[in-house]
Amino acid sequence: SLDRAPVEWPYFSGDLAGSKYSTAADINRENVGRLQVAWEWRSNEQPLPEFKVVPGNFANTPTMVDNVLYLSTPYNRVAALDAETGRELWVYDPRSYEDVQPQGTGWTHRGVTPWRDGDNLRIFLATKHRLISLDAKTGKPVQTFGSNGEVDLSKGLRWEFDKVLLSNQSAPVVYKDIVIVGSGIGDRLMFRNDPPGAVRAYDARTGKEVWTFHMVPRPGEVGIDTWGDDSWAF
C-alpha cells in the first residue's frame, strides 16, 4: 500500500545471511497474477568486436537502498535507477571488457554491494582484478579508497600472474567496516601460472588490505600439515 514504507533489498541475497527472503507482504499468491510492468530499463549492450567480447545473460539481482536500485550489467557496468520511475540516475563503466579473457557464454556479472559510511553511501563493485568503491550519489570512484577509487586484487598473492586471468563476477560481502571478495578462476582453460585463488578483506574506507585467506596454505598457516610431501608448494 502507498502509506507503507517500501521494503528495501540492500544486499544481493536480501541480507548478509543470504536468506533471499523479503518481509514485503503486498504481493501474495492471490494478486501476483495481476501484476503489470510499471517500467523497464535496458542496458543496450552489444558485441564489441574490437575487444572480442559479447554480453552474456543478465545475471544480476538489483539492490534497493533509499528508493534507488543499484545493479550491474553483463559488461560489469553499474547503473543507479529511480525505483519509482526507472529513470537512469547514473551509469559507471569500468571498461573491464578491455581486459580480454575467453568467455565461453559471454560476459556476465551478478551484482554490487552498498555500504553506508555515516551519511555517505558507497557501492562496491568487484570486476576482474579490481575492487572499486563508487559514490552512490554520483557514480564516481571514491578517490580516498585504494588508488583513485580502486584496489588491485592481484597484488600480494603467492605468485605473479597475468591479471587478465583473474575474474570477479559476484557481489562483495560487507562485514561492519570490511569488504570481502573472492576469486574467479577459469575452469575451461587452465594455465600453469593461473591465479592461486584467495579470499581477501579490505578496509571499506581506505582500501587497505586487512587479511587474505589462501585456499592453499602458506608456511605457518593453519592446515599446511595436511598437505603431504610439501604439495602446498606446487
N, C-alpha and C positions, 0 to 999 in steps of 0.2 A: 504494500500500500504506500501511497505517496507521503503519508505522515510518519513513516518509519524510516530511520536512517538506513542507508544501504549497508549490506554485509560485505566487508572487504575480503579480498583474496590476496593477502600480502606476500605469499610465497608460492613457488611453483606447484607444490603439493598441498596448498592451503595453509599449512602451518609447519613449524620446524620439525614436528614429529612425522611429517609425511602422511598424514591421515587421509588426505584427499576428501575431507568432509566439510560441508558448509552448513551453518545453522540457519541459512535463509529458508523461509517456510512459505513464501508467497507462491512459489511454483511447486505443484504437487501432482499426484497421479491423475487427479480429476481435471486439471486445467492445462497440463503440459501439451496436450494435443492442439490447443488453441493458440499457441504462441505464434507470433508473426515476426518477420525481420523488421527491426527498427532502423538499422543502418548497417552498412558493410564497408570495410576498408581493404584495399588490395595493395600488396607490396609492389606489384607490377615488375617483378624481377624477370629478366630474360637471360638466355645463354650469353656468355661473354667469350667469344672465340679467341680474343686476344690473350686471355688468361687460361683458355682451355677448361672453363668451368661451366656447369649448368646448375640451376637451382633444383633442389630436390623437393620432397614433400614438406608441407607446412607442419612442423612437428612441435610447435610452441604451445605452451599454456600461458596465456597472459596473466599478469598480476594486476591487482587494482588497489591503489592507495589514494586516499583523498579524492575519490571520484575520477581518477586518471588511470587508464590502462597503460601498462608498460609491457612491450613484447619484443621478441626478436624474430627476424626473418630467416629464410634459408641461407641467405648470404651473410648472416651474422650482423646485419644492421639492427639498430634498436629504434623503436618508434614509441612515442607517447601520444595517446589519443584521449580526447574528452569522452568519458564513459557515457554521457547522455546523448551526444550527437555524433560521435565518431570523428569529430574534427581533429585533424592532424596538428598537434602542438609543436612537435619537432621530430626529426629523424637524424640519428647519428650513424655514420658509415665508417667502420674501422678499416675498410678496404682489405679485409683478410683474404679475399679471393686472389689477391696478388701473390700470396704465398702458395703457389700451386702445389697441390698434393693430389694423388689419384683418389677419386671419389667414385666408388662403384655405382652408387644410387643417386648421385648428385649431392650438392651441399645441403646440409640441414643444421638446425640449431634449435635447442629445446627451451631456452628461457633465460631470464635475467633475475636478479635478486635485489629488492630495495633494502635500504638500511637507513634508519633515522639517527642523525647525529645532532641532538638538540633540535633546533629549528630547521636544520638542513636535512634534506632527503637525498640520499645517494643511490645510484643504480649501478650494480656491479655486473659487468659483462666479462665472462671468460671465453676468449675466442682464440683459437690456435694456441700460440705460445704466449699469449698476453692476458693479463688481468687488468681491466680498465675500470676506473671509477668515474661515473658521469654525474653531473649536477642535474637533479631531476627537473629543475625549473627551466634550464637552458639546453640540456642535452650536450653540454660541452664537458670535456675531460677536466677533472678536478686537479689543478696544477700542483697542489701540495701532496698529492698521492703518488708515490713512486717517482718516476721520471716523467714529468709532463703529463701525469694522469694515468700512467700505466706501469705495470711490473712485468719483467721478463721471466716467465715461468721456466725457462730452460736453463737459467743460471744456477750454479751451485749444486748440480746433481752429480751422480757417480762418475760420469764421463762426458766428454764433449760429443755433441751430435748435431745433425742438421736440424735446425729449428722447424723446417717445413714438415718434418715427420711427427711433430708433437701436435696433438689436437685437443680441443675442448669444445664440447657441444652442449654440455649440461649447465644448469644454473648453479652458481656457487651456493654454499651454505654459510650463514652468518650466525655466530655464537657470541653474544654480547658485543665486544668490540673487535672481534676477529673474523676474518673472511677466509673460508676454507675451500680449496679447489682440488680436484683430482687430476687425472691424466687420461687422455685418449690415445691409445697406441693402435696402429694399423694391424688388422688381423687378416688381411688378404695378401698384402705384400710385406715381407719382413726383410730387414736388413741387419747386417752384423752389428752396426752401431745404432740400433734403434734407441729411442728414448727409454731409460730404465724404468719409468713409471714411479710415481710418488704421490702422496697426499701432502699438500702444503698449506700452511696457515700464515696469514699476513695481518699486520695491524690495519684495521679498516680505515684509519685516518691517514696514516703515513705511508702505508705500503711496505713497511719494514717486515722482513721475514721473522715470524715468531717460532715456528718449528716446521720440520719436514719429517714425515714418516716414510722410510724407504721400504718398499714392498719386499725387496731382498735386503736383509740387514747388513750393516757395515760392522767392522770390528768394534767391539764394545757395546753393541746394541742388543737388546733382548731378542732371543730366538736364533742367534747366529750359531749356537751349538747344535741346532737341529739340521744344519746344512753339512752333511758328511763330506769328508775329503776336501774340505775348503771349497766346495762347489759354489759358495756365495760369491767367490771371486771371478767367476766366469760369466 
